[in-house]
Amino acid sequence: MRAIGDLASFMISSQLQARISSAANVSAQEATTGLAHDKARHLGGSTMAISLLERKSQLLEQHQRGISEAAIFAGATQSVLGRIQDQIGDLATDLSLSSQLQNAMEIKTLSSTAAETMIDAVNSLNVEVAGRHLFSGTATGTKPLPDGATLLENLRSDIAGSATPGDAIAAVDAWFDTPAGAFETLAYSGSTTGFASIPIRDDETVTFGLRADGETVREMLKALSFAALASDPSLGFDVADQKTLLDQGFGSLIKVDRQITEERSGLGLTEAMIEASRVSVETDLERIARDRLKLIGVDQFKVTSEFEAAQQQLEIFYRIAARQGQVSLAEYLR
């Protein structure tokens, strides 16, 4: 009979400990969050309003993730275009002086600089941010272009043997512009229709409308190609003909610079739209947080006092349990 009594006492003590511990945990949570742990009980069973608020909050948090992704995408695209524009601007400045060059070595140096700029620009267009390629249209998982050195080598092979600067210019134009031609079959691997789009609100989506097969990029690569291939041995042009190609590259780069400026301006409007959505979503989330607090907020002073009281009860419980354990052990040894 005594063993059964001990077991009953143990079970009662365990239940008491569990209730006190649960009360302490609930009070600690409420004191930390300022919100009721049992929402239904706090609201007297009327939970529709809080459910609607929480659903709205979840949707806004999804929009926040979309906005963050769009901001990263736009910022990275702007950064790439800015870097390329700076490089072609520096090159255009050098090319503007090509008419003053007098020997083949100076021209070769300038042409080599153009080749390096082209290779770097292509590699920049292949950049990947958060697992998405910026200039592949909807095919964000695909790199849009081969590496810069490979693209330039393919182009060099196809225009080799051009008899005059005019022939070389026409060959470069054809290489980039012919439908289903070399550029589209050997170079560009992204989507040929559509652009990368990211939803940022229920009724709002931002679209990034610049692909590596678009007019701006093709014109830029063509302009760089004219200058990069000016001194190519496979063409065998004399100094005068090489300067003609450099001049062609310079004139084309001036036009391309304006095109890139327009692209970046449009992208700036997209960035402004993303920022406006970010502010709007954050404002809505703050309002919902205030509304939730009005519905299920608790008196933090009261729940803190309850937490302290529960802790004191636990301490008393553990002291009593420890003493009972010592007495039982002493009786057992006796």
VENVENUR-V528108 format. One record per residue. N is the residue number from 0. SS is DSSP state (2 for helix, 1 for strand, 0 for the rest). D_CENTER is the distance of its C-alpha to the mean C-alpha in Angstrom with 1 decimal. Layout:
BEGIN
<<N,SS,D_CENTER> <N,SS,D_CENTER>>
END
This chain:
BEGIN
<<0,0,70.8> <1,2,69.5> <2,2,66.6> <3,2,65.7> <4,2,65.8> <5,2,63.6> <6,2,61.0> <7,2,61.0> <8,2,60.6> <9,2,57.7> <10,2,56.0> <11,2,56.6> <12,2,55.2> <13,2,52.1> <14,2,51.5> <15,2,52.1> <16,2,49.7> <17,2,47.0> <18,2,47.5> <19,2,47.5> <20,2,44.3> <21,2,42.5> <22,2,43.7> <23,2,42.4> <24,2,39.0> <25,2,38.7> <26,2,39.9> <27,2,37.4> <28,2,34.5> <29,2,35.8> <30,2,36.5> <31,2,32.9> <32,2,31.0> <33,0,33.7> <34,1,33.6> <35,0,36.3> <36,0,35.9> <37,0,38.0> <38,2,36.6> <39,2,39.2> <40,2,42.0> <41,2,40.9> <42,0,40.6> <43,0,43.9> <44,0,42.4> <45,0,40.8> <46,0,37.1> <47,2,35.9> <48,2,34.6> <49,2,32.5> <50,2,31.2> <51,2,30.1> <52,2,28.3> <53,2,26.5> <54,2,25.5> <55,2,24.2> <56,2,22.3> <57,2,20.6> <58,2,19.6> <59,2,18.2> <60,2,16.2> <61,2,14.7> <62,2,13.9> <63,2,12.4> <64,2,9.8> <65,2,9.3> <66,2,9.3> <67,2,6.8> <68,2,4.2> <69,2,6.3> <70,2,6.5> <71,2,3.5> <72,2,4.7> <73,2,8.0> <74,2,8.2> <75,2,7.7> <76,2,10.1> <77,2,12.3> <78,2,12.6> <79,2,13.6> <80,2,16.0> <81,2,17.4> <82,2,18.1> <83,2,19.8> <84,2,21.7> <85,2,23.0> <86,2,24.2> <87,2,26.0> <88,2,27.4> <89,2,29.0> <90,2,30.2> <91,2,31.7> <92,2,33.6> <93,2,35.1> <94,2,35.9> <95,0,37.7> <96,0,40.3> <97,2,40.9> <98,2,44.1> <99,2,45.6> <100,0,45.0> <101,0,48.3> <102,0,47.8> <103,2,45.8> <104,2,44.3> <105,2,42.6> <106,2,41.3> <107,2,40.0> <108,2,38.1> <109,2,36.4> <110,2,35.7> <111,2,34.2> <112,2,31.9> <113,2,30.8> <114,2,30.2> <115,2,28.1> <116,2,26.0> <117,2,25.6> <118,2,24.6> <119,2,22.0> <120,2,20.7> <121,2,20.5> <122,2,18.7> <123,2,16.1> <124,2,15.7> <125,0,15.1> <126,0,12.0> <127,1,9.5> <128,1,5.9> <129,0,5.4> <130,0,8.5> <131,1,8.1> <132,1,10.3> <133,0,9.9> <134,0,13.6> <135,0,15.0> <136,0,15.2> <137,0,15.1> <138,0,15.6> <139,0,12.0> <140,0,13.5> <141,0,16.1> <142,0,16.3> <143,0,17.7> <144,0,20.4> <145,0,22.6> <146,0,22.5> <147,2,24.0> <148,2,27.4> <149,2,27.9> <150,2,27.2> <151,2,29.6> <152,2,32.2> <153,2,32.1> <154,2,32.7> <155,2,35.4> <156,2,37.3> <157,2,37.3> <158,2,38.7> <159,0,41.2> <160,0,44.7> <161,0,44.1> <162,0,47.4> <163,0,46.4> <164,2,43.4> <165,2,43.6> <166,2,43.4> <167,2,40.4> <168,2,38.5> <169,2,39.4> <170,2,38.3> <171,2,34.8> <172,2,34.5> <173,2,35.6> <174,2,33.3> <175,2,30.2> <176,2,31.5> <177,0,33.8> <178,0,32.5> <179,0,32.0> <180,0,32.9> <181,2,31.8> <182,2,28.3> <183,2,27.4> <184,2,29.1> <185,2,28.6> <186,2,25.4> <187,0,22.8> <188,0,21.5> <189,0,18.8> <190,0,19.5> <191,0,22.4> <192,0,22.1> <193,0,19.4> <194,0,15.9> <195,1,12.4> <196,1,12.6> <197,1,10.7> <198,1,13.3> <199,1,13.1> <200,1,16.8> <201,0,19.8> <202,0,20.9> <203,1,17.9> <204,1,15.3> <205,1,13.4> <206,1,14.0> <207,1,12.9> <208,0,16.3> <209,0,16.4> <210,0,17.1> <211,0,18.7> <212,0,21.9> <213,0,22.1> <214,2,25.0> <215,2,23.2> <216,2,22.0> <217,2,25.3> <218,2,27.3> <219,2,25.5> <220,2,26.1> <221,2,29.7> <222,2,30.4> <223,2,29.3> <224,2,31.3> <225,2,34.5> <226,2,34.4> <227,2,33.2> <228,0,36.0> <229,0,38.7> <230,0,40.4> <231,0,39.7> <232,0,43.0> <233,0,42.8> <234,0,43.5> <235,0,46.2> <236,0,46.1> <237,0,48.3> <238,2,47.1> <239,2,47.7> <240,2,45.7> <241,2,42.8> <242,2,42.7> <243,2,42.6> <244,2,39.4> <245,2,37.9> <246,2,39.0> <247,2,37.4> <248,2,34.1> <249,2,34.5> <250,2,35.3> <251,2,32.4> <252,2,29.9> <253,2,31.1> <254,2,30.3> <255,2,26.9> <256,2,26.1> <257,2,26.9> <258,2,24.8> <259,2,21.6> <260,2,22.5> <261,2,22.7> <262,2,19.3> <263,2,17.7> <264,2,19.8> <265,2,18.6> <266,2,15.0> <267,2,16.1> <268,2,17.6> <269,2,14.5> <270,2,12.8> <271,2,16.1> <272,2,16.0> <273,2,12.6> <274,2,14.2> <275,2,17.4> <276,2,16.0> <277,2,14.5> <278,2,18.0> <279,2,19.8> <280,2,18.1> <281,2,18.8> <282,2,22.3> <283,2,22.9> <284,2,21.9> <285,2,24.2> <286,2,27.0> <287,2,26.7> <288,2,26.9> <289,2,30.1> <290,2,31.5> <291,2,31.0> <292,2,32.7> <293,2,35.6> <294,2,36.0> <295,2,35.6> <296,1,35.8> <297,0,38.5> <298,0,40.8> <299,2,39.1> <300,2,42.4> <301,2,44.2> <302,2,41.8> <303,2,41.8> <304,2,45.6> <305,2,45.5> <306,2,43.3> <307,2,45.7> <308,2,48.6> <309,2,47.1> <310,2,46.6> <311,2,50.2> <312,2,51.4> <313,2,49.5> <314,2,51.1> <315,2,54.5> <316,2,54.0> <317,2,53.1> <318,2,56.1> <319,2,58.4> <320,2,57.0> <321,2,57.5> <322,2,61.1> <323,2,61.9> <324,2,60.6> <325,2,62.9> <326,2,65.9> <327,2,65.4> <328,2,65.1> <329,2,68.3> <330,2,70.1> <331,2,69.0> <332,2,70.3> <333,0,73.5>>
END
